[in-house]
Amino acid sequence: MGIEILGVSMDSVRRQKNFRHKYDFPYRLLSDPEGVLVHGFGAWGPKKFMGKEYEGILRSSFLIDEQGSIEKVWAKVKTKSHASDVLQDLG
């Protein structure tokens, strides 16, 4: 489809490399330790886990065109169905 996939987290470059190799990801994972991209894209906010509230990265995906404009946002991504959800939306 001519789409480049990039993953971003606030982990270090070393942790991103280890994670990528461990799970044999076929795409690049970017390190954003200062949270510039994460905060800039609004992917940081309140989360809940086992009744506890905390701040963290909100799993989100963005379709960005060649000019850098955001075409589509998938918020509150469910990891098990996300790939098929994106393919269905793009198909």
PDB file of N, CA, C and O in Angstrom:
ATOM      1  N   MET A   1       0.817  -1.201   0.000  1.00  0.00           N
ATOM      2  CA  MET A   1       0.000   0.000   0.000  1.00  0.00           C
ATOM      3  C   MET A   1       0.862   1.267   0.000  1.00  0.00           C
ATOM      4  O   MET A   1       0.329   2.376  -0.029  1.00  0.00           O
ATOM      5  N   GLY A   2       2.185   1.109   0.032  1.00  0.00           N
ATOM      6  CA  GLY A   2       3.062   2.272   0.036  1.00  0.00           C
ATOM      7  C   GLY A   2       3.077   3.016   1.356  1.00  0.00           C
ATOM      8  O   GLY A   2       3.343   4.217   1.383  1.00  0.00           O
ATOM      9  N   ILE A   3       2.798   2.331   2.440  1.00  0.00           N
ATOM     10  CA  ILE A   3       2.736   2.954   3.765  1.00  0.00           C
ATOM     11  C   ILE A   3       3.952   2.529   4.573  1.00  0.00           C
ATOM     12  O   ILE A   3       4.287   1.346   4.634  1.00  0.00           O
ATOM     13  N   GLU A   4       4.608   3.505   5.193  1.00  0.00           N
ATOM     14  CA  GLU A   4       5.714   3.201   6.088  1.00  0.00           C
ATOM     15  C   GLU A   4       5.191   3.212   7.519  1.00  0.00           C
ATOM     16  O   GLU A   4       4.509   4.151   7.932  1.00  0.00           O
ATOM     17  N   ILE A   5       5.512   2.171   8.267  1.00  0.00           N
ATOM     18  CA  ILE A   5       5.052   2.056   9.649  1.00  0.00           C
ATOM     19  C   ILE A   5       6.214   2.371  10.579  1.00  0.00           C
ATOM     20  O   ILE A   5       7.308   1.828  10.429  1.00  0.00           O
ATOM     21  N   LEU A   6       5.963   3.262  11.548  1.00  0.00           N
ATOM     22  CA  LEU A   6       6.943   3.612  12.564  1.00  0.00           C
ATOM     23  C   LEU A   6       6.280   3.481  13.924  1.00  0.00           C
ATOM     24  O   LEU A   6       5.130   3.882  14.105  1.00  0.00           O
ATOM     25  N   GLY A   7       6.998   2.927  14.867  1.00  0.00           N
ATOM     26  CA  GLY A   7       6.524   2.871  16.240  1.00  0.00           C
ATOM     27  C   GLY A   7       7.302   3.881  17.070  1.00  0.00           C
ATOM     28  O   GLY A   7       8.479   4.131  16.808  1.00  0.00           O
ATOM     29  N   VAL A   8       6.650   4.459  18.067  1.00  0.00           N
ATOM     30  CA  VAL A   8       7.307   5.446  18.918  1.00  0.00           C
ATOM     31  C   VAL A   8       7.004   5.133  20.374  1.00  0.00           C
ATOM     32  O   VAL A   8       5.862   4.850  20.738  1.00  0.00           O
ATOM     33  N   SER A   9       8.039   5.185  21.202  1.00  0.00           N
ATOM     34  CA  SER A   9       7.823   5.129  22.643  1.00  0.00           C
ATOM     35  C   SER A   9       8.865   6.003  23.319  1.00  0.00           C
ATOM     36  O   SER A   9       9.781   6.506  22.669  1.00  0.00           O
ATOM     37  N   MET A  10       8.724   6.180  24.604  1.00  0.00           N
ATOM     38  CA  MET A  10       9.656   7.002  25.352  1.00  0.00           C
ATOM     39  C   MET A  10      10.819   6.175  25.900  1.00  0.00           C
ATOM     40  O   MET A  10      11.617   6.678  26.691  1.00  0.00           O
ATOM     41  N   ASP A  11      10.919   4.924  25.488  1.00  0.00           N
ATOM     42  CA  ASP A  11      12.044   4.079  25.888  1.00  0.00           C
ATOM     43  C   ASP A  11      13.320   4.525  25.188  1.00  0.00           C
ATOM     44  O   ASP A  11      13.271   5.225  24.177  1.00  0.00           O
ATOM     45  N   SER A  12      14.455   4.118  25.730  1.00  0.00           N
ATOM     46  CA  SER A  12      15.747   4.457  25.137  1.00  0.00           C
ATOM     47  C   SER A  12      15.929   3.726  23.806  1.00  0.00           C
ATOM     48  O   SER A  12      15.211   2.775  23.499  1.00  0.00           O
ATOM     49  N   VAL A  13      16.896   4.188  23.032  1.00  0.00           N
ATOM     50  CA  VAL A  13      17.226   3.546  21.755  1.00  0.00           C
ATOM     51  C   VAL A  13      17.592   2.078  22.009  1.00  0.00           C
ATOM     52  O   VAL A  13      17.152   1.193  21.276  1.00  0.00           O
ATOM     53  N   ARG A  14      18.377   1.830  23.021  1.00  0.00           N
ATOM     54  CA  ARG A  14      18.788   0.456  23.345  1.00  0.00           C
ATOM     55  C   ARG A  14      17.587  -0.441  23.638  1.00  0.00           C
ATOM     56  O   ARG A  14      17.510  -1.561  23.133  1.00  0.00           O
ATOM     57  N   ARG A  15      16.658   0.046  24.448  1.00  0.00           N
ATOM     58  CA  ARG A  15      15.459  -0.750  24.768  1.00  0.00           C
ATOM     59  C   ARG A  15      14.605  -0.983  23.530  1.00  0.00           C
ATOM     60  O   ARG A  15      14.043  -2.064  23.354  1.00  0.00           O
ATOM     61  N   GLN A  16      14.506   0.033  22.668  1.00  0.00           N
ATOM     62  CA  GLN A  16      13.740  -0.112  21.429  1.00  0.00           C
ATOM     63  C   GLN A  16      14.374  -1.176  20.537  1.00  0.00           C
ATOM     64  O   GLN A  16      13.667  -2.011  19.973  1.00  0.00           O
ATOM     65  N   LYS A  17      15.704  -1.153  20.403  1.00  0.00           N
ATOM     66  CA  LYS A  17      16.401  -2.162  19.589  1.00  0.00           C
ATOM     67  C   LYS A  17      16.167  -3.554  20.141  1.00  0.00           C
ATOM     68  O   LYS A  17      15.861  -4.478  19.388  1.00  0.00           O
ATOM     69  N   ASN A  18      16.310  -3.711  21.449  1.00  0.00           N
ATOM     70  CA  ASN A  18      16.097  -5.021  22.075  1.00  0.00           C
ATOM     71  C   ASN A  18      14.661  -5.513  21.864  1.00  0.00           C
ATOM     72  O   ASN A  18      14.444  -6.683  21.550  1.00  0.00           O
ATOM     73  N   PHE A  19      13.694  -4.627  22.036  1.00  0.00           N
ATOM     74  CA  PHE A  19      12.286  -4.981  21.859  1.00  0.00           C
ATOM     75  C   PHE A  19      12.020  -5.394  20.415  1.00  0.00           C
ATOM     76  O   PHE A  19      11.344  -6.390  20.160  1.00  0.00           O
ATOM     77  N   ARG A  20      12.557  -4.619  19.474  1.00  0.00           N
ATOM     78  CA  ARG A  20      12.367  -4.908  18.048  1.00  0.00           C
ATOM     79  C   ARG A  20      12.930  -6.274  17.684  1.00  0.00           C
ATOM     80  O   ARG A  20      12.291  -7.052  16.977  1.00  0.00           O
ATOM     81  N   HIS A  21      14.129  -6.556  18.173  1.00  0.00           N
ATOM     82  CA  HIS A  21      14.755  -7.846  17.864  1.00  0.00           C
ATOM     83  C   HIS A  21      14.047  -9.001  18.569  1.00  0.00           C
ATOM     84  O   HIS A  21      13.876 -10.070  17.981  1.00  0.00           O
ATOM     85  N   LYS A  22      13.637  -8.802  19.806  1.00  0.00           N
ATOM     86  CA  LYS A  22      12.951  -9.851  20.565  1.00  0.00           C
ATOM     87  C   LYS A  22      11.675 -10.311  19.867  1.00  0.00           C
ATOM     88  O   LYS A  22      11.384 -11.506  19.814  1.00  0.00           O
ATOM     89  N   TYR A  23      10.911  -9.345  19.328  1.00  0.00           N
ATOM     90  CA  TYR A  23       9.638  -9.670  18.691  1.00  0.00           C
ATOM     91  C   TYR A  23       9.713  -9.683  17.169  1.00  0.00           C
ATOM     92  O   TYR A  23       8.694  -9.846  16.499  1.00  0.00           O
ATOM     93  N   ASP A  24      10.918  -9.510  16.619  1.00  0.00           N
ATOM     94  CA  ASP A  24      11.157  -9.572  15.177  1.00  0.00           C
ATOM     95  C   ASP A  24      10.232  -8.632  14.404  1.00  0.00           C
ATOM     96  O   ASP A  24       9.638  -9.016  13.397  1.00  0.00           O
ATOM     97  N   PHE A  25      10.119  -7.389  14.894  1.00  0.00           N
ATOM     98  CA  PHE A  25       9.274  -6.400  14.215  1.00  0.00           C
ATOM     99  C   PHE A  25       9.858  -6.057  12.858  1.00  0.00           C
ATOM    100  O   PHE A  25      11.070  -5.879  12.736  1.00  0.00           O
ATOM    101  N   PRO A  26       9.023  -5.960  11.840  1.00  0.00           N
ATOM    102  CA  PRO A  26       9.509  -5.623  10.502  1.00  0.00           C
ATOM    103  C   PRO A  26       9.558  -4.120  10.236  1.00  0.00           C
ATOM    104  O   PRO A  26       9.758  -3.710   9.093  1.00  0.00           O
ATOM    105  N   TYR A  27       9.381  -3.296  11.258  1.00  0.00           N
ATOM    106  CA  TYR A  27       9.394  -1.851  11.064  1.00  0.00           C
ATOM    107  C   TYR A  27      10.226  -1.173  12.142  1.00  0.00           C
ATOM    108  O   TYR A  27      10.560  -1.774  13.163  1.00  0.00           O
ATOM    109  N   ARG A  28      10.552   0.077  11.896  1.00  0.00           N
ATOM    110  CA  ARG A  28      11.404   0.819  12.820  1.00  0.00           C
ATOM    111  C   ARG A  28      10.626   1.278  14.051  1.00  0.00           C
ATOM    112  O   ARG A  28       9.447   1.622  13.982  1.00  0.00           O
ATOM    113  N   LEU A  29      11.338   1.268  15.185  1.00  0.00           N
ATOM    114  CA  LEU A  29      10.801   1.787  16.439  1.00  0.00           C
ATOM    115  C   LEU A  29      11.652   2.992  16.830  1.00  0.00           C
ATOM    116  O   LEU A  29      12.873   2.888  16.943  1.00  0.00           O
ATOM    117  N   LEU A  30      11.006   4.121  17.032  1.00  0.00           N
ATOM    118  CA  LEU A  30      11.710   5.351  17.355  1.00  0.00           C
ATOM    119  C   LEU A  30      11.711   5.596  18.862  1.00  0.00           C
ATOM    120  O   LEU A  30      10.742   5.297  19.560  1.00  0.00           O
ATOM    121  N   SER A  31      12.811   6.143  19.337  1.00  0.00           N
ATOM    122  CA  SER A  31      12.961   6.483  20.742  1.00  0.00           C
ATOM    123  C   SER A  31      12.664   7.965  20.937  1.00  0.00           C
ATOM    124  O   SER A  31      13.241   8.814  20.256  1.00  0.00           O
ATOM    125  N   ASP A  32      11.770   8.272  21.862  1.00  0.00           N
ATOM    126  CA  ASP A  32      11.368   9.656  22.148  1.00  0.00           C
ATOM    127  C   ASP A  32      11.427   9.871  23.662  1.00  0.00           C
ATOM    128  O   ASP A  32      10.396  10.110  24.291  1.00  0.00           O
ATOM    129  N   PRO A  33      12.640   9.786  24.262  1.00  0.00           N
ATOM    130  CA  PRO A  33      12.738   9.834  25.721  1.00  0.00           C
ATOM    131  C   PRO A  33      12.224  11.129  26.356  1.00  0.00           C
ATOM    132  O   PRO A  33      11.786  11.120  27.507  1.00  0.00           O
ATOM    133  N   GLU A  34      12.273  12.234  25.620  1.00  0.00           N
ATOM    134  CA  GLU A  34      11.758  13.497  26.169  1.00  0.00           C
ATOM    135  C   GLU A  34      10.257  13.648  25.938  1.00  0.00           C
ATOM    136  O   GLU A  34       9.634  14.556  26.488  1.00  0.00           O
ATOM    137  N   GLY A  35       9.674  12.766  25.129  1.00  0.00           N
ATOM    138  CA  GLY A  35       8.237  12.798  24.889  1.00  0.00           C
ATOM    139  C   GLY A  35       7.786  13.878  23.926  1.00  0.00           C
ATOM    140  O   GLY A  35       6.616  14.261  23.938  1.00  0.00           O
ATOM    141  N   VAL A  36       8.687  14.377  23.093  1.00  0.00           N
ATOM    142  CA  VAL A  36       8.328  15.450  22.161  1.00  0.00           C
ATOM    143  C   VAL A  36       7.225  14.991  21.209  1.00  0.00           C
ATOM    144  O   VAL A  36       6.208  15.671  21.070  1.00  0.00           O
ATOM    145  N   LEU A  37       7.414  13.848  20.555  1.00  0.00           N
ATOM    146  CA  LEU A  37       6.382  13.320  19.651  1.00  0.00           C
ATOM    147  C   LEU A  37       5.153  12.859  20.419  1.00  0.00           C
ATOM    148  O   LEU A  37       4.021  13.158  20.040  1.00  0.00           O
ATOM    149  N   VAL A  38       5.387  12.132  21.494  1.00  0.00           N
ATOM    150  CA  VAL A  38       4.278  11.583  22.286  1.00  0.00           C
ATOM    151  C   VAL A  38       3.341  12.695  22.746  1.00  0.00           C
ATOM    152  O   VAL A  38       2.125  12.584  22.591  1.00  0.00           O
ATOM    153  N   HIS A  39       3.891  13.753  23.303  1.00  0.00           N
ATOM    154  CA  HIS A  39       3.057  14.870  23.774  1.00  0.00           C
ATOM    155  C   HIS A  39       2.509  15.678  22.600  1.00  0.00           C
ATOM    156  O   HIS A  39       1.359  16.119  22.626  1.00  0.00           O
ATOM    157  N   GLY A  40       3.335  15.870  21.572  1.00  0.00           N
ATOM    158  CA  GLY A  40       2.909  16.645  20.407  1.00  0.00           C
ATOM    159  C   GLY A  40       1.713  16.040  19.685  1.00  0.00           C
ATOM    160  O   GLY A  40       0.879  16.763  19.140  1.00  0.00           O
ATOM    161  N   PHE A  41       1.633  14.718  19.684  1.00  0.00           N
ATOM    162  CA  PHE A  41       0.517  14.036  19.033  1.00  0.00           C
ATOM    163  C   PHE A  41      -0.635  13.757  19.996  1.00  0.00           C
ATOM    164  O   PHE A  41      -1.615  13.112  19.623  1.00  0.00           O
ATOM    165  N   GLY A  42      -0.519  14.238  21.225  1.00  0.00           N
ATOM    166  CA  GLY A  42      -1.594  14.032  22.201  1.00  0.00           C
ATOM    167  C   GLY A  42      -1.727  12.588  22.647  1.00  0.00           C
ATOM    168  O   GLY A  42      -2.814  12.137  23.009  1.00  0.00           O
ATOM    169  N   ALA A  43      -0.605  11.860  22.620  1.00  0.00           N
ATOM    170  CA  ALA A  43      -0.631  10.440  22.969  1.00  0.00           C
ATOM    171  C   ALA A  43      -0.164  10.192  24.405  1.00  0.00           C
ATOM    172  O   ALA A  43       0.392   9.136  24.706  1.00  0.00           O
ATOM    173  N   TRP A  44      -0.389  11.156  25.279  1.00  0.00           N
ATOM    174  CA  TRP A  44      -0.052  11.027  26.702  1.00  0.00           C
ATOM    175  C   TRP A  44      -1.261  11.475  27.494  1.00  0.00           C
ATOM    176  O   TRP A  44      -1.854  12.514  27.200  1.00  0.00           O
ATOM    177  N   GLY A  45      -1.629  10.696  28.498  1.00  0.00           N
ATOM    178  CA  GLY A  45      -2.775  11.101  29.290  1.00  0.00           C
ATOM    179  C   GLY A  45      -3.121  10.098  30.358  1.00  0.00           C
ATOM    180  O   GLY A  45      -2.354   9.173  30.626  1.00  0.00           O
ATOM    181  N   PRO A  46      -4.280  10.277  30.972  1.00  0.00           N
ATOM    182  CA  PRO A  46      -4.698   9.409  32.075  1.00  0.00           C
ATOM    183  C   PRO A  46      -5.048   8.001  31.585  1.00  0.00           C
ATOM    184  O   PRO A  46      -5.679   7.816  30.545  1.00  0.00           O
ATOM    185  N   LYS A  47      -4.610   7.017  32.380  1.00  0.00           N
ATOM    186  CA  LYS A  47      -4.890   5.610  32.089  1.00  0.00           C
ATOM    187  C   LYS A  47      -5.344   4.940  33.381  1.00  0.00           C
ATOM    188  O   LYS A  47      -5.136   5.460  34.477  1.00  0.00           O
ATOM    189  N   LYS A  48      -5.958   3.795  33.231  1.00  0.00           N
ATOM    190  CA  LYS A  48      -6.377   2.994  34.385  1.00  0.00           C
ATOM    191  C   LYS A  48      -5.917   1.563  34.186  1.00  0.00           C
ATOM    192  O   LYS A  48      -5.993   1.017  33.086  1.00  0.00           O
ATOM    193  N   PHE A  49      -5.437   0.962  35.271  1.00  0.00           N
ATOM    194  CA  PHE A  49      -5.079  -0.455  35.246  1.00  0.00           C
ATOM    195  C   PHE A  49      -5.339  -1.014  36.629  1.00  0.00           C
ATOM    196  O   PHE A  49      -4.779  -0.546  37.620  1.00  0.00           O
ATOM    197  N   MET A  50      -6.191  -2.017  36.682  1.00  0.00           N
ATOM    198  CA  MET A  50      -6.560  -2.673  37.937  1.00  0.00           C
ATOM    199  C   MET A  50      -7.019  -1.658  38.987  1.00  0.00           C
ATOM    200  O   MET A  50      -6.644  -1.741  40.157  1.00  0.00           O
ATOM    201  N   GLY A  51      -7.836  -0.703  38.548  1.00  0.00           N
ATOM    202  CA  GLY A  51      -8.404   0.283  39.451  1.00  0.00           C
ATOM    203  C   GLY A  51      -7.482   1.436  39.811  1.00  0.00           C
ATOM    204  O   GLY A  51      -7.890   2.361  40.512  1.00  0.00           O
ATOM    205  N   LYS A  52      -6.246   1.389  39.340  1.00  0.00           N
ATOM    206  CA  LYS A  52      -5.297   2.443  39.660  1.00  0.00           C
ATOM    207  C   LYS A  52      -5.180   3.401  38.474  1.00  0.00           C
ATOM    208  O   LYS A  52      -5.061   2.968  37.328  1.00  0.00           O
ATOM    209  N   GLU A  53      -5.214   4.702  38.756  1.00  0.00           N
ATOM    210  CA  GLU A  53      -5.088   5.706  37.704  1.00  0.00           C
ATOM    211  C   GLU A  53      -3.661   6.242  37.688  1.00  0.00           C
ATOM    212  O   GLU A  53      -3.040   6.433  38.733  1.00  0.00           O
ATOM    213  N   TYR A  54      -3.156   6.480  36.481  1.00  0.00           N
ATOM    214  CA  TYR A  54      -1.815   7.011  36.306  1.00  0.00           C
ATOM    215  C   TYR A  54      -1.713   7.662  34.931  1.00  0.00           C
ATOM    216  O   TYR A  54      -2.619   7.514  34.111  1.00  0.00           O
ATOM    217  N   GLU A  55      -0.630   8.376  34.670  1.00  0.00           N
ATOM    218  CA  GLU A  55      -0.383   9.013  33.384  1.00  0.00           C
ATOM    219  C   GLU A  55       0.547   8.100  32.577  1.00  0.00           C
ATOM    220  O   GLU A  55       1.480   7.507  33.118  1.00  0.00           O
ATOM    221  N   GLY A  56       0.274   8.001  31.279  1.00  0.00           N
ATOM    222  CA  GLY A  56       1.122   7.177  30.433  1.00  0.00           C
ATOM    223  C   GLY A  56       0.813   7.377  28.967  1.00  0.00           C
ATOM    224  O   GLY A  56      -0.031   8.192  28.592  1.00  0.00           O
ATOM    225  N   ILE A  57       1.519   6.610  28.141  1.00  0.00           N
ATOM    226  CA  ILE A  57       1.308   6.684  26.699  1.00  0.00           C
ATOM    227  C   ILE A  57      -0.029   6.046  26.354  1.00  0.00           C
ATOM    228  O   ILE A  57      -0.333   4.934  26.786  1.00  0.00           O
ATOM    229  N   LEU A  58      -0.819   6.765  25.573  1.00  0.00           N
ATOM    230  CA  LEU A  58      -2.103   6.269  25.091  1.00  0.00           C
ATOM    231  C   LEU A  58      -1.859   5.624  23.735  1.00  0.00           C
ATOM    232  O   LEU A  58      -1.462   6.302  22.787  1.00  0.00           O
ATOM    233  N   ARG A  59      -2.092   4.334  23.636  1.00  0.00           N
ATOM    234  CA  ARG A  59      -1.846   3.638  22.362  1.00  0.00           C
ATOM    235  C   ARG A  59      -2.720   4.246  21.279  1.00  0.00           C
ATOM    236  O   ARG A  59      -3.949   4.196  21.337  1.00  0.00           O
ATOM    237  N   SER A  60      -2.054   4.815  20.302  1.00  0.00           N
ATOM    238  CA  SER A  60      -2.737   5.507  19.213  1.00  0.00           C
ATOM    239  C   SER A  60      -1.969   5.273  17.930  1.00  0.00           C
ATOM    240  O   SER A  60      -0.773   4.984  17.955  1.00  0.00           O
ATOM    241  N   SER A  61      -2.653   5.399  16.818  1.00  0.00           N
ATOM    242  CA  SER A  61      -2.009   5.329  15.503  1.00  0.00           C
ATOM    243  C   SER A  61      -2.479   6.507  14.680  1.00  0.00           C
ATOM    244  O   SER A  61      -3.608   6.977  14.817  1.00  0.00           O
ATOM    245  N   PHE A  62      -1.590   6.975  13.823  1.00  0.00           N
ATOM    246  CA  PHE A  62      -1.865   8.139  12.988  1.00  0.00           C
ATOM    247  C   PHE A  62      -1.485   7.823  11.555  1.00  0.00           C
ATOM    248  O   PHE A  62      -0.402   7.299  11.293  1.00  0.00           O
ATOM    249  N   LEU A  63      -2.367   8.138  10.635  1.00  0.00           N
ATOM    250  CA  LEU A  63      -2.064   8.035   9.212  1.00  0.00           C
ATOM    251  C   LEU A  63      -1.695   9.442   8.766  1.00  0.00           C
ATOM    252  O   LEU A  63      -2.518  10.356   8.816  1.00  0.00           O
ATOM    253  N   ILE A  64      -0.444   9.607   8.327  1.00  0.00           N
ATOM    254  CA  ILE A  64       0.082  10.920   7.961  1.00  0.00           C
ATOM    255  C   ILE A  64       0.426  10.899   6.479  1.00  0.00           C
ATOM    256  O   ILE A  64       1.118   9.996   6.009  1.00  0.00           O
ATOM    257  N   ASP A  65      -0.056  11.892   5.747  1.00  0.00           N
ATOM    258  CA  ASP A  65       0.192  11.923   4.301  1.00  0.00           C
ATOM    259  C   ASP A  65       1.600  12.456   3.990  1.00  0.00           C
ATOM    260  O   ASP A  65       2.356  12.813   4.894  1.00  0.00           O
ATOM    261  N   GLU A  66       1.928  12.501   2.707  1.00  0.00           N
ATOM    262  CA  GLU A  66       3.253  12.906   2.255  1.00  0.00           C
ATOM    263  C   GLU A  66       3.600  14.343   2.653  1.00  0.00           C
ATOM    264  O   GLU A  66       4.779  14.681   2.764  1.00  0.00           O
ATOM    265  N   GLN A  67       2.605  15.181   2.866  1.00  0.00           N
ATOM    266  CA  GLN A  67       2.841  16.569   3.251  1.00  0.00           C
ATOM    267  C   GLN A  67       2.918  16.749   4.769  1.00  0.00           C
ATOM    268  O   GLN A  67       3.151  17.857   5.250  1.00  0.00           O
ATOM    269  N   GLY A  68       2.724  15.673   5.518  1.00  0.00           N
ATOM    270  CA  GLY A  68       2.796  15.743   6.970  1.00  0.00           C
ATOM    271  C   GLY A  68       1.478  16.031   7.650  1.00  0.00           C
ATOM    272  O   GLY A  68       1.452  16.289   8.854  1.00  0.00           O
ATOM    273  N   SER A  69       0.379  15.994   6.911  1.00  0.00           N
ATOM    274  CA  SER A  69      -0.947  16.222   7.500  1.00  0.00           C
ATOM    275  C   SER A  69      -1.521  14.918   8.028  1.00  0.00           C
ATOM    276  O   SER A  69      -1.393  13.872   7.391  1.00  0.00           O
ATOM    277  N   ILE A  70      -2.147  14.981   9.179  1.00  0.00           N
ATOM    278  CA  ILE A  70      -2.776  13.793   9.753  1.00  0.00           C
ATOM    279  C   ILE A  70      -4.081  13.542   9.018  1.00  0.00           C
ATOM    280  O   ILE A  70      -4.977  14.387   9.015  1.00  0.00           O
ATOM    281  N   GLU A  71      -4.180  12.381   8.399  1.00  0.00           N
ATOM    282  CA  GLU A  71      -5.366  11.985   7.637  1.00  0.00           C
ATOM    283  C   GLU A  71      -6.375  11.231   8.501  1.00  0.00           C
ATOM    284  O   GLU A  71      -7.584  11.370   8.311  1.00  0.00           O
ATOM    285  N   LYS A  72      -5.883  10.438   9.445  1.00  0.00           N
ATOM    286  CA  LYS A  72      -6.772   9.616  10.277  1.00  0.00           C
ATOM    287  C   LYS A  72      -6.072   9.327  11.594  1.00  0.00           C
ATOM    288  O   LYS A  72      -4.850   9.190  11.645  1.00  0.00           O
ATOM    289  N   VAL A  73      -6.863   9.235  12.666  1.00  0.00           N
ATOM    290  CA  VAL A  73      -6.354   8.885  13.984  1.00  0.00           C
ATOM    291  C   VAL A  73      -7.135   7.686  14.501  1.00  0.00           C
ATOM    292  O   VAL A  73      -8.365   7.659  14.454  1.00  0.00           O
ATOM    293  N   TRP A  74      -6.408   6.706  14.990  1.00  0.00           N
ATOM    294  CA  TRP A  74      -7.011   5.574  15.687  1.00  0.00           C
ATOM    295  C   TRP A  74      -6.616   5.744  17.148  1.00  0.00           C
ATOM    296  O   TRP A  74      -5.445   5.587  17.492  1.00  0.00           O
ATOM    297  N   ALA A  75      -7.564   6.058  18.000  1.00  0.00           N
ATOM    298  CA  ALA A  75      -7.308   6.263  19.424  1.00  0.00           C
ATOM    299  C   ALA A  75      -7.732   5.025  20.202  1.00  0.00           C
ATOM    300  O   ALA A  75      -8.540   4.223  19.732  1.00  0.00           O
ATOM    301  N   LYS A  76      -7.181   4.884  21.387  1.00  0.00           N
ATOM    302  CA  LYS A  76      -7.508   3.745  22.262  1.00  0.00           C
ATOM    303  C   LYS A  76      -7.385   2.425  21.503  1.00  0.00           C
ATOM    304  O   LYS A  76      -8.312   1.615  21.475  1.00  0.00           O
ATOM    305  N   VAL A  77      -6.239   2.234  20.899  1.00  0.00           N
ATOM    306  CA  VAL A  77      -5.963   1.058  20.077  1.00  0.00           C
ATOM    307  C   VAL A  77      -6.033  -0.232  20.894  1.00  0.00           C
ATOM    308  O   VAL A  77      -5.503  -0.309  22.002  1.00  0.00           O
ATOM    309  N   LYS A  78      -6.681  -1.219  20.341  1.00  0.00           N
ATOM    310  CA  LYS A  78      -6.717  -2.570  20.914  1.00  0.00           C
ATOM    311  C   LYS A  78      -5.693  -3.400  20.136  1.00  0.00           C
ATOM    312  O   LYS A  78      -5.853  -3.625  18.936  1.00  0.00           O
ATOM    313  N   THR A  79      -4.650  -3.850  20.817  1.00  0.00           N
ATOM    314  CA  THR A  79      -3.535  -4.492  20.114  1.00  0.00           C
ATOM    315  C   THR A  79      -3.942  -5.740  19.338  1.00  0.00           C
ATOM    316  O   THR A  79      -3.381  -6.008  18.276  1.00  0.00           O
ATOM    317  N   LYS A  80      -4.885  -6.491  19.834  1.00  0.00           N
ATOM    318  CA  LYS A  80      -5.265  -7.744  19.162  1.00  0.00           C
ATOM    319  C   LYS A  80      -5.971  -7.521  17.832  1.00  0.00           C
ATOM    320  O   LYS A  80      -5.848  -8.347  16.928  1.00  0.00           O
ATOM    321  N   SER A  81      -6.704  -6.429  17.695  1.00  0.00           N
ATOM    322  CA  SER A  81      -7.477  -6.213  16.470  1.00  0.00           C
ATOM    323  C   SER A  81      -7.014  -5.014  15.644  1.00  0.00           C
ATOM    324  O   SER A  81      -7.572  -4.743  14.581  1.00  0.00           O
ATOM    325  N   HIS A  82      -6.009  -4.305  16.118  1.00  0.00           N
ATOM    326  CA  HIS A  82      -5.647  -3.041  15.481  1.00  0.00           C
ATOM    327  C   HIS A  82      -5.202  -3.196  14.027  1.00  0.00           C
ATOM    328  O   HIS A  82      -5.638  -2.428  13.169  1.00  0.00           O
ATOM    329  N   ALA A  83      -4.354  -4.160  13.740  1.00  0.00           N
ATOM    330  CA  ALA A  83      -3.880  -4.332  12.362  1.00  0.00           C
ATOM    331  C   ALA A  83      -5.045  -4.563  11.406  1.00  0.00           C
ATOM    332  O   ALA A  83      -5.104  -3.943  10.344  1.00  0.00           O
ATOM    333  N   SER A  84      -5.957  -5.432  11.764  1.00  0.00           N
ATOM    334  CA  SER A  84      -7.098  -5.687  10.889  1.00  0.00           C
ATOM    335  C   SER A  84      -8.035  -4.475  10.817  1.00  0.00           C
ATOM    336  O   SER A  84      -8.639  -4.226   9.774  1.00  0.00           O
ATOM    337  N   ASP A  85      -8.161  -3.721  11.916  1.00  0.00           N
ATOM    338  CA  ASP A  85      -8.985  -2.513  11.905  1.00  0.00           C
ATOM    339  C   ASP A  85      -8.422  -1.489  10.919  1.00  0.00           C
ATOM    340  O   ASP A  85      -9.173  -0.874  10.162  1.00  0.00           O
ATOM    341  N   VAL A  86      -7.099  -1.307  10.929  1.00  0.00           N
ATOM    342  CA  VAL A  86      -6.459  -0.342  10.031  1.00  0.00           C
ATOM    343  C   VAL A  86      -6.619  -0.798   8.592  1.00  0.00           C
ATOM    344  O   VAL A  86      -7.000  -0.004   7.732  1.00  0.00           O
ATOM    345  N   LEU A  87      -6.335  -2.066   8.318  1.00  0.00           N
ATOM    346  CA  LEU A  87      -6.468  -2.572   6.952  1.00  0.00           C
ATOM    347  C   LEU A  87      -7.893  -2.427   6.433  1.00  0.00           C
ATOM    348  O   LEU A  87      -8.102  -2.102   5.264  1.00  0.00           O
ATOM    349  N   GLN A  88      -8.872  -2.667   7.300  1.00  0.00           N
ATOM    350  CA  GLN A  88     -10.273  -2.512   6.904  1.00  0.00           C
ATOM    351  C   GLN A  88     -10.572  -1.047   6.578  1.00  0.00           C
ATOM    352  O   GLN A  88     -11.244  -0.756   5.589  1.00  0.00           O
ATOM    353  N   ASP A  89     -10.078  -0.134   7.401  1.00  0.00           N
ATOM    354  CA  ASP A  89     -10.304   1.295   7.148  1.00  0.00           C
ATOM    355  C   ASP A  89      -9.630   1.772   5.873  1.00  0.00           C
ATOM    356  O   ASP A  89     -10.171   2.623   5.168  1.00  0.00           O
ATOM    357  N   LEU A  90      -8.460   1.236   5.570  1.00  0.00           N
ATOM    358  CA  LEU A  90      -7.709   1.674   4.397  1.00  0.00           C
ATOM    359  C   LEU A  90      -8.131   0.974   3.123  1.00  0.00           C
ATOM    360  O   LEU A  90      -7.891   1.472   2.024  1.00  0.00           O
ATOM    361  N   GLY A  91      -8.767  -0.195   3.271  1.00  0.00           N
ATOM    362  CA  GLY A  91      -9.151  -1.001   2.109  1.00  0.00           C
ATOM    363  C   GLY A  91     -10.272  -0.424   1.386  1.00  0.00           C
ATOM    364  O   GLY A  91     -10.714  -0.985   0.383  1.00  0.00           O
TER     365      GLY A  91
END
